[in-house]
Amino acid sequence: MPKLAQFSILNEPIICYNRLMTYNWELPNWPNFKYDPSGLDDILLSFSEKSGRVRGLVEALPENIQNETILDLMVSEAIKTSEIEGEYLSRQDVMSSIRNNLGLVKDFEPVRDKRAGGIASLMVDVRKSYPEPLTSQMLFRWHELVMCGNRFVKAGAWRDHSEPMQVISGPLGKETVHFEAPPSSRIPEEMSRFIEWFNASAPGGQQEIKKAPIRSAIAHIYFESLHPFEDGNGRVGRAISEKALSQGAGRPILLSLSRTIEAHKRDYYDALKRTQTSNDITLWIHYFVNVILQAQTEAEQQVNFTLLKAKFFDRHKNHINERQLIVIRRMLEEGVGGFEGGINARKYIAITHVSKATATRDLQDMEQKGILESLGSGRSTRYQIAL
């Protein structure tokens, strides 16, 4: 049996044998997707209600807290969309880059990691350009941002290698093949048809899909089935899904799809794999619409958390020193409760570079003031934020 050189999602060559499976793009009804909408009404209603509630919550916040809420959601999306693909970025670099792009800082904040700068710029571009029609130039620009700092991938162009493109995950030697995309020779024509469909299905389009979560789900599976780039397709595909949701809402959507997907990454890949042999995408639609609903629920929690943080600082800002303020801010970047397992003197020293005695004294002081609450005792004492 002849061997074929193929590509994984990590852009590493894999050797595997000819497949026996028929994929969706090989079927005569491609790309005429069909699905059964029954059972979706309650989910779509819940999404609409939550989306409206989140919008109302954010608009009622003071401008500085609004900006912080939007920033937190964008940082979360940037970090998690990269983690799904095995890239782990500095939260500080991502945050600084988004702040720079949004003009939220007086002085430009340095960003050390080009990858963080690229993905952060993508988040801002997707947010700002949501009403615009999708074009190949827009997708090429997004791909260049996703591939920022990667010298081994041809950025800003459709793939053109002759080897089959397979989407693979898992450790070397134990890879799972999720599906195979169309050959590179078909990509220009296929992407032209995809872009035409995306714009025609937008609000006011000739083939308008009125339920934005359904359009977002179809756009994602359609784009991922094509896998038009050499690498970075997942990140661009999730950006396309966000664009569809924002167009449906008539404003930049406030949620992080990737955060929800990354928390259950195996389910995401399993759902992709199940959908690749048929153009009946009922199971995929139900899966992805539920992901969108969960992401909106988590966004609502994030908005409430940001408001809690603001009230927390208002209560305590005049009762803590500069060292303590730095540590509290760093802990709150991790979400409710701060660091996993809490903070101890060793972590405090690592952040502030003070002596053990000073770290212990600062931590005990914050406990006495009700800012922190202790867990454990003796040498194993650690603290969490009493938010």
C-alpha positions in Angstrom: 0.0 0.0 0.0 1.5 3.4 -1.0 2.3 5.9 1.7 1.4 9.6 1.6 3.1 12.5 3.4 0.4 14.5 5.2 0.2 17.4 7.6 -1.0 17.7 11.2 -2.5 20.7 13.0 1.0 21.2 14.4 2.4 21.5 10.9 4.6 18.4 11.3 4.8 15.8 8.5 3.0 12.5 9.3 3.3 9.3 7.4 0.1 7.3 7.1 -1.7 5.0 4.6 -4.4 5.7 2.0 -7.8 6.1 3.6 -11.0 4.3 2.9 -13.3 7.0 4.2 -15.4 9.3 2.1 -15.5 12.9 3.3 -18.3 15.5 3.0 -16.7 17.5 0.3 -16.5 14.4 -1.9 -20.3 13.8 -1.8 -22.5 14.9 -4.7 -24.6 17.3 -2.6 -21.5 19.2 -1.3 -21.8 21.9 0.1 -25.6 21.8 0.4 -25.7 21.2 4.2 -29.0 20.1 5.8 -30.0 19.9 9.4 -33.1 19.2 11.6 -33.9 22.4 13.6 -36.2 20.7 16.0 -35.1 21.0 19.6 -33.2 24.3 19.0 -35.9 26.8 19.8 -35.3 26.9 23.6 -31.5 27.1 23.2 -31.8 30.0 20.7 -34.3 31.8 22.9 -31.9 31.4 25.9 -29.0 32.7 23.9 -31.0 35.7 22.8 -32.1 36.5 26.3 -28.6 36.1 27.8 -27.1 38.2 25.0 -29.5 41.0 25.7 -28.9 40.8 29.4 -25.1 40.9 29.0 -25.4 43.9 26.7 -27.6 45.7 29.2 -25.3 44.9 32.1 -22.2 46.2 30.2 -24.0 49.4 29.0 -25.0 50.2 32.6 -21.4 50.1 33.8 -19.1 53.1 34.0 -16.9 53.5 30.9 -13.7 52.4 32.6 -15.4 49.2 33.9 -17.0 48.6 30.4 -13.5 48.8 28.9 -12.1 46.4 31.5 -15.0 43.9 30.8 -14.5 44.0 27.1 -10.7 43.7 27.5 -11.0 40.7 29.8 -13.2 38.9 27.3 -10.9 39.7 24.4 -7.8 38.5 26.3 -9.6 35.3 27.3 -10.5 34.6 23.6 -7.0 35.4 22.4 -5.3 33.1 24.9 -7.8 30.2 24.6 -8.0 30.2 20.8 -4.2 29.7 20.9 -4.2 27.1 23.6 -6.6 24.9 21.6 -3.8 24.7 19.0 -1.1 24.1 21.5 0.3 27.6 21.8 0.6 29.1 25.3 0.9 32.8 25.4 1.8 35.4 28.1 -1.4 36.9 29.4 0.4 40.2 30.1 1.7 40.3 26.5 -1.7 39.7 25.1 -3.3 42.3 27.4 -0.7 44.9 26.6 -1.1 44.4 22.9 -4.9 44.7 23.0 -4.6 47.8 25.2 -2.2 49.3 22.6 -4.6 48.4 19.7 -7.7 49.8 21.5 -5.9 53.0 22.5 -6.5 52.4 26.2 -3.0 53.4 27.3 -1.2 56.8 27.3 2.2 55.2 26.6 2.8 52.2 24.3 3.2 49.0 26.4 6.0 46.7 25.1 5.0 43.3 23.8 7.8 40.7 23.8 6.1 37.8 22.1 5.2 38.4 18.4 2.6 35.6 18.6 0.8 37.4 21.4 0.9 40.6 19.4 -0.5 38.9 16.3 -3.4 37.1 18.0 -4.3 40.2 20.0 -4.4 42.3 16.8 -6.7 39.7 15.3 -9.2 40.0 18.2 -9.3 43.8 17.7 -9.6 43.5 13.9 -12.5 41.0 14.1 -14.3 43.3 16.6 -13.8 46.5 14.5 -14.5 45.0 11.1 -17.6 42.8 12.0 -20.1 44.7 9.7 -17.9 44.5 6.7 -18.4 41.7 4.1 -16.0 38.8 4.3 -13.3 38.9 1.6 -10.3 36.8 0.7 -8.1 39.8 1.6 -9.7 40.0 5.1 -9.0 36.3 5.6 -5.4 36.7 4.4 -4.9 39.5 6.8 -6.3 37.5 9.7 -4.0 34.6 8.7 -1.0 36.8 8.7 -1.8 37.9 12.2 -2.4 34.3 13.4 1.0 33.3 11.9 2.9 36.3 13.3 6.2 35.0 14.6 6.0 31.7 12.7 8.7 31.5 10.0 7.8 28.1 8.7 4.3 28.7 7.4 3.3 30.6 4.2 1.1 33.3 5.7 -1.6 35.3 4.0 -2.2 32.8 1.1 -4.2 29.6 0.5 -2.2 26.4 0.9 -0.7 25.1 -2.3 1.2 22.0 -1.3 0.5 18.8 -3.3 0.3 16.5 -0.2 -3.1 15.7 1.3 -4.2 18.0 4.2 -5.3 16.0 7.2 -6.4 17.4 10.5 -4.7 15.4 13.2 -4.4 15.8 17.0 -2.7 13.8 19.8 0.9 13.0 20.7 3.3 11.8 18.1 2.8 8.1 17.5 -0.8 8.2 18.9 -2.4 10.7 16.5 -6.1 10.8 15.8 -7.1 11.6 12.2 -10.2 13.8 12.4 -10.7 14.4 8.7 -9.0 15.1 5.4 -9.6 18.4 3.6 -10.0 18.9 -0.2 -6.8 19.0 -2.2 -5.0 22.4 -2.5 -5.9 22.7 -6.2 -9.6 23.0 -5.3 -9.1 25.7 -2.6 -9.3 28.9 -4.6 -12.7 27.9 -6.1 -14.0 26.4 -2.9 -13.1 29.5 -0.9 -14.7 31.8 -3.4 -17.9 29.9 -3.0 -17.6 29.9 0.8 -17.1 33.7 0.9 -20.1 34.2 -1.5 -22.2 32.0 0.8 -21.1 33.8 4.0 -22.0 37.2 2.6 -25.3 36.0 1.1 -26.4 34.4 4.4 -25.6 37.6 6.4 -28.4 39.9 7.7 -30.2 41.4 4.7 -28.5 39.0 2.3 -30.2 37.1 -0.5 -29.9 33.8 1.5 -30.2 35.3 5.0 -30.0 32.9 7.9 -31.9 34.7 10.6 -30.6 32.7 13.6 -27.1 34.0 14.1 -25.9 30.9 16.2 -27.0 28.6 13.4 -25.2 30.6 10.7 -22.1 30.7 13.0 -22.2 27.0 13.4 -22.6 26.4 9.6 -19.8 28.9 8.8 -17.4 27.1 11.2 -18.0 23.6 9.9 -17.9 24.8 6.3 -14.6 26.6 6.7 -13.0 23.8 8.8 -14.0 21.3 6.2 -12.1 23.3 3.6 -9.1 23.9 5.8 -7.7 26.4 3.3 -4.5 27.5 5.1 -1.4 25.5 5.7 -1.8 26.2 9.5 -4.0 28.4 11.7 -7.3 27.3 10.3 -8.9 26.7 13.7 -8.1 30.2 14.9 -9.3 31.8 11.7 -12.4 29.6 11.7 -13.4 30.7 15.2 -12.9 34.3 14.2 -15.4 33.7 11.3 -17.9 32.3 13.8 -17.5 35.3 16.0 -18.0 37.6 13.0 -21.3 35.8 12.1 -22.6 36.2 15.7 -21.6 39.9 15.8 -23.3 40.6 12.4 -26.5 38.9 13.7 -26.4 41.0 16.9 -25.6 44.2 15.0 -22.7 44.9 17.4 -19.5 43.2 18.5 -20.6 40.1 20.4 -19.5 39.8 24.1 -18.4 36.2 24.7 -15.4 33.9 24.3 -16.1 30.9 22.1 -12.6 29.6 22.5 -12.7 29.6 26.3 -15.7 27.3 26.2 -14.3 25.1 23.5 -10.9 24.8 25.2 -12.5 23.6 28.4 -13.9 20.6 26.5 -11.5 20.3 23.6 -12.0 16.6 23.1 -15.7 17.2 22.5 -14.9 19.8 19.9 -12.6 17.5 17.9 -15.1 14.6 18.3 -17.9 16.8 17.0 -15.8 17.9 14.0 -14.9 14.3 13.2 -18.5 13.1 13.4 -19.6 15.7 10.9 -17.0 15.1 8.2 -18.5 12.1 6.4 -22.0 13.6 5.8 -23.6 16.8 4.8 -26.3 16.3 7.4 -24.9 18.6 10.1 -27.8 18.2 12.6 -25.5 16.9 15.4 -22.9 19.6 14.7 -25.5 22.4 14.8 -26.8 21.2 18.2 -23.3 20.8 19.5 -22.1 24.2 18.4 -25.2 26.2 19.3 -24.9 24.8 22.8 -21.2 25.9 22.9 -22.4 29.4 21.9 -25.0 29.4 24.7 -22.5 28.2 27.3 -20.0 30.9 26.1 -22.7 33.6 26.5 -23.4 32.3 30.0 -19.7 32.5 30.9 -19.6 36.0 29.5 -22.4 37.0 31.8 -20.4 35.6 34.7 -17.4 37.5 33.6 -19.3 40.8 33.5 -20.5 40.2 37.1 -17.0 39.3 38.1 -15.6 42.5 36.7 -18.2 44.5 38.6 -17.3 42.6 41.8 -13.6 43.5 41.2 -14.4 47.1 40.8 -16.4 47.2 44.1 -13.6 45.2 45.8 -11.0 47.8 44.9 -13.3 50.6 45.9 -13.6 49.1 49.3 -9.9 48.2 49.9 -7.7 50.5 47.7 -6.9 52.9 50.6 -6.1 50.0 53.0 -3.3 48.2 51.1 0.2 49.1 50.1 1.7 49.1 46.6 3.1 45.6 47.0 -0.3 44.2 48.1 -2.1 46.0 45.3 0.2 44.4 42.7 -0.4 40.9 44.1 -4.1 41.4 44.3 -4.3 42.6 40.7 -2.2 39.6 39.6 -4.4 37.2 41.5 -7.6 38.6 40.0 -6.3 38.2 36.5 -6.7 34.5 37.1 -10.5 34.8 37.8 -12.6 34.3 40.9 -10.4 33.3 43.9 -7.1 34.1 42.3 -4.4 31.5 41.8 -5.3 27.9 41.7 -4.5 26.6 45.2 -4.3 30.2 46.6 -1.2 32.3 47.2 1.5 31.7 49.8 4.6 33.5 50.9 6.7 31.8 48.2 4.4 33.1 45.4 4.2 36.5 47.0 8.0 36.8 47.1 8.2 35.7 43.4 5.9 38.5 42.4 7.1 41.3 44.7 10.8 40.3 45.3 10.6 41.1 49.0 11.9 39.1 52.0 10.0 36.2 53.5 9.3 38.2 56.6 7.8 41.1 54.6 5.7 38.6 52.5 4.3 36.9 55.6 3.5 40.2 57.2 1.8 41.6 54.1 -0.3 38.4 53.7 -1.4 38.4 57.4 -2.2 42.1 57.2 -4.6 41.5 54.3 -6.2 38.6 56.2 -6.8 40.8 59.2 -8.5 43.4 57.0 -10.8 40.8 55.4 -9.1 41.1 51.9 -7.8 37.5 52.0 -9.0 34.4 53.8 -6.5 31.7 54.9 -6.5 28.0 53.9 -4.5 25.5 55.9 -2.1 26.4 58.7 1.6 26.5 59.5 4.0 26.1 56.6 1.2 25.1 54.3 -0.8 28.3 54.9 -2.1 29.9 51.7 -4.7 32.5 51.0 -7.5 33.2 48.6 -9.3 36.5 47.8 -12.4 37.1 49.9 -14.2 38.6 46.9 
